[in-house]
């Protein structure tokens, strides 16, 4: 049996880091491979001929040599997923739709594919394979029970072009104990985290080590959802690397309560975790209470971030604008915190309600959902939520103005300086060779810094750690992130400073002018070029307000 599995192209977003991928990073086409499809391939019968195509890396074949074509997708990929399913179905292929959005909205896919696979795949995919061989595939396979992750196989990493990605991906756990109102993770995976065994993780690391991969992203939505299990995993990872004399550079997602557990922080450092993505969302206690994100209320958020820095771990973070408690003053509050914390990869999204989440159900009852808006991507300056304390136009313009203010050369440099005051010995390592690192630095200077003229050059020079060369990779990485985000924002989030709705916005005139006229020398990348989000798509995993994050 011949099976073709396709990961559709992502629409461009902040998560794409298009400028960095196209102009700076060597030989990379995107950041993270489709871990879910590699896992699905491992669940197939041993005699099946399976091929994986990631459209973010290579073109999809129009007439493949296949009996079955499976197309996965997150919400942001739905349009492209639908196009691919229609194409292959019209050519007579048996089509299967899967992915996280399918799990949330399987009813949307019934007319699009011959079979829909919804939910975690470990059990139901095997059932589909048996039924297909018997000539009796069902239209819907929906996992409603609990999947033991000890039954999840080692992904078929051999079917992925790992050298085209800047990170490899692993998954240890599913589920999160918290109750954030906007999040769909507890809807799909529950509040009791389930984990793989250390032996399973060891086999996956063996495969990645054999492939020469160094930079690895644990895609768990909250790696510390079960703190005792997380500590046990971290000890295992440290031991594994020592025993094999092979250093990985790990990153993951974790909740902010990581900062209050000093033993956990030490174990993260010992296991070579160089960065974590944290959903900060807001520093306003009332907004956090509103959205039930009480785990962020234990102490001052800035204190927490700086304590994580003090353990040599960088922080990437997600922020949300549009909670019921938010007003136009919220933009200034978010700006001030992001600046003070030095978080360069600050992914700000407008509050968006995903189907089946508590937020969606509440706003639907209140008549505050715009059903004409897409709920799948929240960094494009639009939302399906009708805000409570500001108009939608004002919130949209404020959102764009906030990014305009944050992405000037001066602000990129200011955040770097604020970060390195506390992150003194960053442990992040990119996995690139010395020659590659030299090439990255050269391309950054000639394609990013020098085209910005004397002002950008001066800001860049002031961030160089002359007396602390160990911090240089972090500084270089943050400049790449900042300029790449700026490139995207200039092309997709134009600021209209003369609109009446933004008269009281905290936007500095100089920042607005610099942003509107464009970053001198940054290349304009056509919107139809290959793009991707910074999050691995799996058939069983998805988080909506921060689709992908990984250190570039």
Backbone torsions as a table, in degrees:
resi	resn	phi	psi	omega
1	UNK	NA	135.7	-176.2
2	UNK	-109.9	120.8	-177.1
3	UNK	-121.0	126.7	173.7
4	UNK	-109.7	123.4	178.1
5	UNK	-109.6	130.1	-174.4
6	UNK	-123.3	131.9	169.0
7	UNK	-101.4	111.4	-174.3
8	UNK	-66.7	159.1	175.4
9	UNK	-63.0	139.2	174.9
10	UNK	-85.1	142.7	168.7
11	UNK	-66.7	151.6	-176.7
12	UNK	-67.2	142.3	176.1
13	UNK	-152.4	-178.2	174.1
14	UNK	-55.5	-35.1	-176.2
15	UNK	-67.7	-15.6	-177.4
16	UNK	-70.2	-35.2	-175.4
17	UNK	49.9	47.5	-172.9
18	UNK	-58.4	-45.6	-178.2
19	UNK	-61.4	-42.2	-180.0
20	UNK	-63.7	-44.9	-178.4
21	UNK	-66.6	-43.2	-175.2
22	UNK	-75.7	-35.6	-168.4
23	UNK	-109.5	-26.0	-167.4
24	UNK	-116.1	-47.5	-171.8
25	UNK	-81.2	133.1	-174.9
26	UNK	-77.8	129.6	169.8
27	UNK	64.9	5.1	-178.5
28	UNK	-93.5	141.8	176.5
29	UNK	-107.0	-23.3	178.9
30	UNK	-164.6	-173.2	-170.2
31	UNK	-100.0	-44.7	-174.0
32	UNK	-131.4	138.3	179.6
33	UNK	-79.9	162.8	179.8
34	UNK	-77.9	87.5	-176.3
35	UNK	-60.5	-36.8	-178.9
36	UNK	-61.1	-41.3	179.9
37	UNK	-68.6	-35.8	176.7
38	UNK	-65.5	-35.3	176.9
39	UNK	-70.2	-42.1	178.8
40	UNK	-60.8	-41.2	179.0
41	UNK	-60.5	-36.6	179.8
42	UNK	-71.4	-17.3	179.0
43	UNK	-86.7	-8.1	-178.0
44	UNK	-76.5	157.4	173.1
45	UNK	-54.3	146.3	-172.8
46	UNK	-61.5	-27.4	-176.3
47	UNK	-90.7	3.1	178.0
48	UNK	-77.5	143.2	175.1
49	UNK	-94.8	107.5	-173.7
50	UNK	-112.1	136.5	176.6
51	UNK	-130.6	138.7	177.4
52	UNK	-113.9	128.7	174.7
53	UNK	-119.1	121.1	172.9
54	UNK	-100.8	110.0	-175.8
55	UNK	-64.8	-15.3	176.3
56	UNK	-77.6	-9.3	-178.5
57	UNK	-116.4	-36.5	-177.5
58	UNK	-148.5	162.9	-178.9
59	UNK	-72.6	147.4	176.4
60	UNK	-82.1	144.0	177.5
61	UNK	-76.0	138.2	-178.9
62	UNK	-76.5	-35.8	-179.3
63	UNK	-130.4	73.3	-175.0
64	UNK	-72.1	158.6	174.3
65	UNK	-85.6	83.4	-173.3
66	UNK	-149.3	151.9	173.5
67	UNK	-94.8	-32.6	-178.9
68	UNK	-129.6	136.4	172.7
69	UNK	-119.6	117.5	177.7
70	UNK	-106.0	131.8	-179.2
71	UNK	-124.1	119.6	179.6
72	UNK	-91.2	179.2	175.8
73	UNK	174.7	139.0	165.6
74	UNK	-87.5	175.3	-178.4
75	UNK	-57.5	-39.9	-178.2
76	UNK	-68.6	-16.2	179.9
77	UNK	-97.3	1.9	-169.7
78	UNK	-57.7	-44.4	-177.6
79	UNK	-61.0	-47.2	179.9
80	UNK	-68.5	-38.1	177.2
81	UNK	-59.3	-43.6	179.5
82	UNK	-63.3	-41.3	178.5
83	UNK	-62.5	-43.7	-179.1
84	UNK	-66.3	-43.8	178.7
85	UNK	-60.1	-42.3	179.5
86	UNK	-63.5	-41.7	-179.5
87	UNK	-61.6	-52.8	-174.5
88	UNK	-70.3	-33.5	177.6
89	UNK	-66.6	-38.3	179.3
90	UNK	-67.6	-22.3	178.3
91	UNK	-89.8	3.3	175.3
92	UNK	92.0	7.0	177.6
93	UNK	-78.9	148.2	171.9
94	UNK	-77.9	122.0	-173.7
95	UNK	-109.3	142.4	178.3
96	UNK	-127.7	130.0	176.5
97	UNK	-105.7	134.8	177.7
98	UNK	-148.8	-176.6	178.3
99	UNK	117.2	174.5	-174.3
100	UNK	-65.0	-38.8	-179.1
101	UNK	-69.7	-33.5	174.2
102	UNK	-60.8	-38.0	-179.5
103	UNK	-66.9	-33.3	179.1
104	UNK	-82.1	-35.6	-170.8
105	UNK	-134.8	56.1	-174.9
106	UNK	-62.7	-22.5	-179.8
107	UNK	-65.5	-25.2	178.9
108	UNK	-69.2	-22.3	-172.0
109	UNK	-96.6	-12.5	-177.0
110	UNK	-52.6	-43.8	179.4
111	UNK	-81.8	-3.2	-172.5
112	UNK	-99.6	-24.5	-173.2
113	UNK	-137.8	159.1	177.2
114	UNK	-70.4	-36.9	178.0
115	UNK	-136.0	140.6	176.7
116	UNK	-115.6	129.5	177.5
117	UNK	-111.7	113.8	-175.1
118	UNK	-120.1	131.6	179.2
119	UNK	100.3	-177.0	-178.8
120	UNK	-64.2	141.3	-163.0
121	UNK	-96.1	-11.3	-169.0
122	UNK	-55.1	-37.2	-177.7
123	UNK	-98.3	-44.9	-171.9
124	UNK	-73.8	-26.5	178.3
125	UNK	-68.4	-39.0	176.9
126	UNK	-63.1	-37.7	177.3
127	UNK	-63.3	-42.9	177.6
128	UNK	-60.9	-44.9	-178.2
129	UNK	-58.8	-43.2	178.7
130	UNK	-63.8	-46.4	-179.0
131	UNK	-63.2	-39.3	-178.8
132	UNK	-65.7	-41.4	178.8
133	UNK	-64.6	-28.4	178.6
134	UNK	-86.3	-1.2	-179.9
135	UNK	76.5	21.3	-176.5
136	UNK	-133.7	52.5	179.1
137	UNK	-70.1	140.2	179.1
138	UNK	-84.4	158.8	176.4
139	UNK	-73.0	-23.5	-177.5
140	UNK	-142.7	130.1	170.8
141	UNK	-119.7	113.0	-172.4
142	UNK	-125.2	113.2	178.4
143	UNK	-79.4	116.7	178.9
144	UNK	-115.4	-4.8	179.7
145	UNK	-94.7	-167.1	-180.0
146	UNK	-102.3	125.6	179.7
147	UNK	-94.1	127.7	174.7
148	UNK	-82.0	121.4	-177.2
149	UNK	-68.7	-14.1	173.3
150	UNK	-67.2	-12.7	176.1
151	UNK	-93.6	2.3	-179.0
152	UNK	-85.5	130.2	-175.5
153	UNK	-81.0	169.2	171.8
154	UNK	-67.6	123.7	-178.5
155	UNK	-57.9	152.6	177.8
156	UNK	-81.4	73.2	178.7
157	UNK	-60.8	-23.9	-178.7
158	UNK	-67.0	-16.3	179.4
159	UNK	-90.4	-1.9	-179.1
160	UNK	-105.9	145.4	174.6
161	UNK	-86.2	75.4	-170.4
162	UNK	-60.2	-26.9	-179.1
163	UNK	-70.6	-10.1	179.1
164	UNK	-90.5	-3.1	-177.3
165	UNK	-113.6	147.4	178.8
166	UNK	-82.1	-16.4	177.4
167	UNK	-137.7	145.5	164.0
168	UNK	-90.5	167.3	-177.1
169	UNK	-133.2	143.7	174.1
170	UNK	-134.1	160.5	173.4
171	UNK	-134.1	129.1	179.1
172	UNK	-102.7	-40.3	-172.9
173	UNK	-137.7	162.7	170.0
174	UNK	-134.5	144.1	-179.5
175	UNK	104.0	159.2	-178.7
176	UNK	-148.8	136.5	-175.6
177	UNK	-77.0	-9.6	-173.8
178	UNK	-90.2	176.5	-169.5
179	UNK	-128.9	33.6	-178.0
180	UNK	-52.8	127.4	-170.2
181	UNK	-63.0	-32.1	-173.7
182	UNK	-87.1	-10.1	-167.3
183	UNK	-91.9	137.9	-179.6
184	UNK	-95.0	-1.9	-177.2
185	UNK	-62.6	-46.0	-179.1
186	UNK	-69.5	-23.0	175.8
187	UNK	-68.1	-42.7	-176.2
188	UNK	-86.4	-38.0	-169.9
189	UNK	-117.3	-7.1	177.5
190	UNK	85.1	175.1	-175.7
191	UNK	-101.5	2.0	177.1
192	UNK	-108.9	103.6	-177.4
193	UNK	-59.1	136.4	175.2
194	UNK	-112.5	145.5	-171.3
195	UNK	-131.7	158.7	170.5
196	UNK	-84.6	165.3	176.0
197	UNK	-79.8	161.5	175.7
198	UNK	-62.8	-34.2	179.4
199	UNK	-62.8	-39.4	177.6
200	UNK	-63.7	-46.6	179.1
201	UNK	-62.1	-38.4	178.2
202	UNK	-60.9	-42.0	179.0
203	UNK	-65.7	-37.1	178.7
204	UNK	-68.7	-39.4	176.2
205	UNK	-65.8	-36.4	176.2
206	UNK	-57.8	-45.4	-178.8
207	UNK	-65.0	-41.4	180.0
208	UNK	-70.8	-35.5	177.5
209	UNK	-64.6	-41.5	178.7
210	UNK	-63.9	-29.5	178.8
211	UNK	-85.1	-1.8	177.8
212	UNK	78.1	18.7	-179.7
213	UNK	-81.5	140.2	179.4
214	UNK	-117.0	-41.6	-176.4
215	UNK	-90.2	118.9	-172.9
216	UNK	-130.1	130.3	179.6
217	UNK	-107.3	114.0	170.4
218	UNK	-76.7	113.2	-171.0
219	UNK	-85.0	8.4	177.9
220	UNK	-52.3	139.4	-179.7
221	UNK	-71.2	-22.4	172.0
222	UNK	-157.9	96.2	-175.1
223	UNK	-61.8	-24.4	-177.7
224	UNK	-104.6	24.1	177.9
225	UNK	-57.1	-36.2	171.9
226	UNK	-115.5	99.5	-171.2
227	UNK	-61.1	-47.2	178.4
228	UNK	-59.1	-41.1	177.9
229	UNK	-65.6	-39.0	179.4
230	UNK	-63.2	-42.8	178.5
231	UNK	-61.9	-40.2	178.6
232	UNK	-63.9	-42.6	178.0
233	UNK	-61.5	-45.9	-177.1
234	UNK	-62.0	-39.8	176.1
235	UNK	-62.8	-40.1	178.3
236	UNK	-63.7	-43.1	-179.1
237	UNK	-63.4	-41.1	178.4
238	UNK	-63.7	-43.3	179.5
239	UNK	-65.4	-41.5	-178.8
240	UNK	-59.5	-47.4	-177.5
241	UNK	-65.5	-36.8	178.8
242	UNK	-68.0	-42.8	-178.3
243	UNK	-65.8	-33.7	-177.1
244	UNK	-98.9	1.5	-179.4
245	UNK	49.2	49.6	-175.4
246	UNK	-143.8	114.1	-177.8
247	UNK	-93.5	120.7	168.3
248	UNK	-90.5	162.4	169.9
249	UNK	-120.0	108.9	-172.9
250	UNK	-99.0	155.4	169.3
251	UNK	-144.9	161.0	-178.7
252	UNK	-164.1	-175.5	172.0
253	UNK	-108.7	141.3	178.6
254	UNK	-151.8	158.6	177.2
255	UNK	-83.4	160.4	-172.0
256	UNK	-65.8	-20.6	178.5
257	UNK	-64.8	-7.9	170.3
258	UNK	-52.2	-38.2	-174.3
259	UNK	-67.2	-22.6	-178.6
260	UNK	-91.0	1.2	-177.6
261	UNK	-118.3	94.3	-174.0
262	UNK	-65.1	-35.0	177.1
263	UNK	-62.8	-41.9	179.0
264	UNK	-62.8	-42.5	177.9
265	UNK	-61.2	-42.0	178.2
266	UNK	-63.4	-40.6	-180.0
267	UNK	-67.7	-36.8	175.5
268	UNK	-59.6	-45.3	-179.1
269	UNK	-65.5	-43.6	-178.6
270	UNK	-65.0	-27.5	-179.7
271	UNK	-89.3	5.5	178.0
272	UNK	69.0	41.3	169.5
273	UNK	-87.0	114.8	-176.8
274	UNK	-92.0	-17.4	-179.1
275	UNK	-155.7	155.3	172.7
276	UNK	-134.8	145.5	170.8
277	UNK	-99.3	128.9	-177.2
278	UNK	-124.7	133.1	174.2
279	UNK	-81.4	93.1	178.4
280	UNK	-80.7	-41.2	177.1
281	UNK	65.4	-60.2	-177.4
282	UNK	-156.4	153.7	173.1
283	UNK	-103.4	5.4	178.7
284	UNK	-85.5	115.0	-178.5
285	UNK	-54.9	-36.5	-178.5
286	UNK	-67.9	-37.9	177.4
287	UNK	-68.0	-38.7	178.2
288	UNK	-65.8	-39.9	176.7
289	UNK	-65.0	-41.2	-179.5
290	UNK	-57.9	-43.4	-176.9
291	UNK	-92.1	6.8	176.4
292	UNK	66.2	26.8	177.5
293	UNK	-93.9	61.4	-173.1
294	UNK	-72.0	-18.5	179.1
295	UNK	-65.0	-15.6	179.0
296	UNK	-91.1	4.8	-175.2
297	UNK	-101.5	4.2	-173.9
298	UNK	-65.4	-34.2	179.3
299	UNK	-159.0	176.4	177.7
300	UNK	-56.6	129.7	-173.8
301	UNK	-64.4	-38.7	180.0
302	UNK	-63.4	-38.5	176.5
303	UNK	-61.1	-41.7	179.6
304	UNK	-62.6	-46.3	-178.1
305	UNK	-63.1	-42.1	-179.2
306	UNK	-69.0	-29.4	176.0
307	UNK	-69.1	-37.1	176.1
308	UNK	-65.3	-43.5	174.9
309	UNK	-56.1	-41.4	-177.0
310	UNK	-63.1	-17.6	176.1
311	UNK	-99.6	21.4	172.0
312	UNK	69.4	25.8	-178.1
313	UNK	-115.9	125.9	178.0
314	UNK	-78.1	157.2	-178.8
315	UNK	-123.0	125.3	166.2
316	UNK	-105.6	150.4	-172.8
317	UNK	-149.5	153.8	174.4
318	UNK	-108.2	141.1	178.8
319	UNK	-131.2	152.9	-178.3
320	UNK	-130.1	135.6	173.5
321	UNK	-113.5	134.6	174.4
322	UNK	121.6	9.1	173.8
323	UNK	-62.9	158.6	-177.6
324	UNK	-58.9	-29.5	-179.2
325	UNK	-81.9	-12.0	-175.9
326	UNK	-74.2	143.9	174.0
327	UNK	-129.8	-174.9	178.2
328	UNK	-64.0	-21.5	177.3
329	UNK	-70.0	-18.2	-178.6
330	UNK	-61.5	-32.6	-178.8
331	UNK	-62.9	-39.9	177.1
332	UNK	-66.6	-40.4	179.2
333	UNK	-62.3	-44.6	179.3
334	UNK	-64.8	-43.4	178.6
335	UNK	-57.8	-47.5	-175.6
336	UNK	-63.7	-41.1	-179.3
337	UNK	-68.3	-46.6	-179.1
338	UNK	-59.4	-39.7	178.7
339	UNK	-66.8	-50.8	-177.9
340	UNK	-62.3	-36.6	-177.3
341	UNK	-78.1	-20.0	-179.5
342	UNK	75.3	16.5	-178.6
343	UNK	-73.9	113.5	-178.2
344	UNK	-81.2	-46.6	178.6
345	UNK	-86.4	73.3	-179.5
346	UNK	-99.9	100.5	-177.2
347	UNK	-91.4	103.5	-176.9
348	UNK	-97.8	128.9	177.9
349	UNK	-126.1	153.2	172.6
350	UNK	-83.1	137.5	-177.3
351	UNK	-51.4	125.8	-178.4
352	UNK	-130.3	138.7	-177.8
353	UNK	-99.9	115.5	176.8
354	UNK	-86.7	145.4	178.5
355	UNK	-53.3	141.7	174.8
356	UNK	75.9	-3.3	176.8
357	UNK	-80.8	156.8	175.7
358	UNK	-56.0	-35.9	178.6
359	UNK	-63.0	-44.9	-179.6
360	UNK	-60.1	-46.3	-177.7
361	UNK	-65.3	-39.5	179.6
362	UNK	-66.0	-48.0	-177.8
363	UNK	-68.4	-30.3	176.3
364	UNK	-64.1	-41.9	177.2
365	UNK	-64.7	-34.1	-178.8
366	UNK	-84.1	-2.4	-178.5
367	UNK	69.1	32.7	-175.1
368	UNK	-118.0	29.8	175.1
369	UNK	-111.8	133.2	173.3
370	UNK	-95.6	98.9	-174.7
371	UNK	-68.9	-12.5	179.1
372	UNK	-82.6	-12.7	-178.8
373	UNK	-93.6	145.0	176.0
374	UNK	-71.4	139.1	-179.2
375	UNK	-101.4	7.3	-168.1
376	UNK	-91.8	-18.2	-174.9
377	UNK	-143.1	126.7	-169.9
378	UNK	-116.7	16.6	178.7
379	UNK	-114.4	24.1	-177.7
380	UNK	-108.6	8.0	178.0
381	UNK	81.8	22.4	176.4
382	UNK	-141.7	163.1	-178.9
383	UNK	-157.4	159.1	175.3
384	UNK	-94.6	6.6	-180.0
385	UNK	-98.1	132.5	173.2
386	UNK	-86.8	110.5	-174.9
387	UNK	-66.1	158.2	-173.3
388	UNK	-95.1	-42.2	-171.8
389	UNK	-112.1	16.8	174.4
390	UNK	-159.8	160.0	177.0
391	UNK	-76.7	158.3	178.2
392	UNK	-62.9	-40.0	178.7
393	UNK	-62.1	-42.5	-179.9
394	UNK	-66.2	-40.5	180.0
395	UNK	-66.4	-40.6	179.3
396	UNK	-64.0	-44.7	179.6
397	UNK	-68.1	-36.9	176.7
398	UNK	-64.7	-37.4	177.8
399	UNK	-62.2	-47.2	179.7
400	UNK	-65.6	-39.5	-179.9
401	UNK	-66.6	-34.9	178.3
402	UNK	-62.9	-45.8	178.0
403	UNK	-66.1	-37.2	177.2
404	UNK	-58.1	-41.4	-178.6
405	UNK	-69.7	-37.8	-175.7
406	UNK	-76.7	-22.5	-169.6
407	UNK	-105.9	18.6	170.5
408	UNK	-75.3	160.4	179.1
409	UNK	-56.8	-42.1	-178.2
410	UNK	-62.7	-40.6	-177.6
411	UNK	-73.7	-38.0	175.2
412	UNK	-58.0	-46.2	-179.5
413	UNK	-66.4	-39.9	-179.3
414	UNK	-62.0	-42.0	179.8
415	UNK	-65.3	-38.5	177.9
416	UNK	-61.2	-46.3	-179.2
417	UNK	-64.0	-40.0	179.5
418	UNK	-66.1	-32.8	-179.9
419	UNK	-72.1	-49.0	-171.9
420	UNK	-70.9	-10.8	172.9
421	UNK	-65.0	-26.1	-176.3
422	UNK	-115.8	-29.7	177.5
423	UNK	-95.6	83.1	-169.0
424	UNK	-88.1	-25.2	-178.6
425	UNK	-134.9	67.2	-175.9
426	UNK	-57.0	135.5	-177.7
427	UNK	-96.9	-2.5	-179.3
428	UNK	-65.3	132.7	173.9
429	UNK	-128.8	134.4	-172.5
430	UNK	-76.9	-23.2	-174.9
431	UNK	89.1	-3.3	177.7
432	UNK	-79.8	151.8	175.9
433	UNK	-71.0	168.0	178.7
434	UNK	-60.4	-39.6	179.0
435	UNK	-65.1	-40.7	178.1
436	UNK	-64.5	-41.5	179.9
437	UNK	-63.4	-38.9	177.3
438	UNK	-64.4	-39.7	178.2
439	UNK	-65.6	-39.7	178.3
440	UNK	-61.9	-46.6	179.5
441	UNK	-61.9	-42.9	179.8
442	UNK	-62.5	-45.2	-179.5
443	UNK	-66.8	-36.7	177.2
444	UNK	-60.7	-45.3	-178.0
445	UNK	-63.8	-47.1	-172.9
446	UNK	-82.9	-26.5	-177.8
447	UNK	-104.9	-14.9	-177.3
448	UNK	-121.3	-44.9	-173.9
449	UNK	-85.4	-56.1	-176.4
450	UNK	-60.6	-40.2	178.7
451	UNK	-62.1	-17.4	178.8
452	UNK	-79.3	-6.3	176.1
453	UNK	81.7	-174.4	-174.7
454	UNK	-57.2	-36.6	-177.1
455	UNK	-64.9	-48.7	-179.5
456	UNK	-67.3	-38.8	178.3
457	UNK	-58.9	-42.4	-179.5
458	UNK	-64.9	-44.4	178.3
459	UNK	-62.9	-40.5	179.1
460	UNK	-62.4	-46.9	-178.4
461	UNK	-61.9	-35.4	-179.1
462	UNK	-70.7	-15.2	178.6
463	UNK	-94.4	-9.6	-176.3
464	UNK	-69.3	129.7	-178.1
465	UNK	-84.5	76.2	-173.8
466	UNK	-55.1	-40.8	-175.9
467	UNK	-98.9	3.4	178.4
468	UNK	-138.6	71.0	-174.6
469	UNK	-60.0	-20.4	179.3
470	UNK	-64.8	-20.4	-179.8
471	UNK	-87.0	-7.4	-175.2
472	UNK	-58.9	-44.0	179.0
473	UNK	-58.1	-37.2	178.1
474	UNK	-65.4	-44.0	180.0
475	UNK	-62.6	-44.6	179.5
476	UNK	-62.3	-45.5	179.6
477	UNK	-60.2	-42.5	-178.9
478	UNK	-67.7	-34.8	175.3
479	UNK	-66.3	-39.5	178.1
480	UNK	-63.5	-44.6	178.7
481	UNK	-61.4	-49.1	-177.0
482	UNK	-61.9	-45.2	-179.2
483	UNK	-70.0	-33.3	178.3
484	UNK	-68.9	-42.2	176.2
485	UNK	-63.7	-38.7	179.5
486	UNK	-64.2	-42.7	178.4
487	UNK	-57.4	-44.9	179.2
488	UNK	-64.9	-46.4	-176.0
489	UNK	-63.4	-39.6	179.9
490	UNK	-61.7	-35.2	-177.2
491	UNK	-86.5	-20.1	-171.4
492	UNK	-125.1	-16.6	-178.5
493	UNK	-128.6	64.9	-179.0
494	UNK	-64.7	144.2	179.9
495	UNK	-95.8	137.3	176.1
496	UNK	-115.8	81.9	-170.5
497	UNK	-66.2	-13.5	-176.6
498	UNK	-93.8	-2.3	179.1
499	UNK	-65.5	137.9	-179.9
500	UNK	-56.7	-32.4	-174.4
501	UNK	-68.0	-11.7	-177.9
502	UNK	-113.4	15.7	-178.1
503	UNK	-60.4	-32.7	-176.2
504	UNK	-102.6	12.6	179.6
505	UNK	-71.8	149.1	177.7
506	UNK	-79.6	59.8	-180.0
507	UNK	-111.0	120.5	179.5
508	UNK	-72.3	133.5	-179.4
509	UNK	-54.8	-40.4	-179.5
510	UNK	-64.1	-40.1	179.5
511	UNK	-65.3	-42.5	-179.6
512	UNK	-62.0	-42.8	-178.5
513	UNK	-65.0	-44.2	-178.6
514	UNK	-63.5	-41.9	-176.9
515	UNK	-68.2	-43.9	-175.8
516	UNK	-66.2	-37.1	-178.5
517	UNK	-78.5	-15.3	175.0
518	UNK	99.6	153.4	176.5
519	UNK	-81.7	113.4	-174.7
520	UNK	-55.5	127.7	172.7
521	UNK	89.8	-15.4	178.5
522	UNK	-70.2	130.9	-174.2
523	UNK	-68.9	142.6	174.3
524	UNK	-85.4	116.8	-177.0
525	UNK	-99.0	122.2	-179.3
526	UNK	-56.5	142.7	-177.0
527	UNK	-65.8	-20.2	-177.0
528	UNK	-90.9	6.0	176.8
529	UNK	-73.0	162.9	-177.7
530	UNK	-61.6	134.4	178.9
531	UNK	-139.3	168.4	175.4
532	UNK	-155.4	162.4	172.3
533	UNK	-91.9	161.7	-175.9
534	UNK	-94.5	48.1	-179.5
535	UNK	-149.7	133.9	178.4
536	UNK	-68.2	133.5	174.6
537	UNK	-87.8	131.1	173.5
538	UNK	-126.0	159.4	-179.7
539	UNK	-73.8	-10.9	-177.7
540	UNK	-124.5	6.1	-174.6
541	UNK	-141.0	142.0	179.7
542	UNK	-170.5	142.6	172.0
543	UNK	-133.0	127.7	-163.6
544	UNK	-81.2	-41.7	-171.4
545	UNK	-80.5	-8.0	173.8
546	UNK	-143.2	80.8	-171.6
547	UNK	-54.6	-42.1	-177.7
548	UNK	-153.2	140.1	172.8
549	UNK	-149.1	136.4	177.1
550	UNK	-164.1	147.1	178.1
551	UNK	-67.5	133.7	-179.8
552	UNK	-88.2	NA	NA
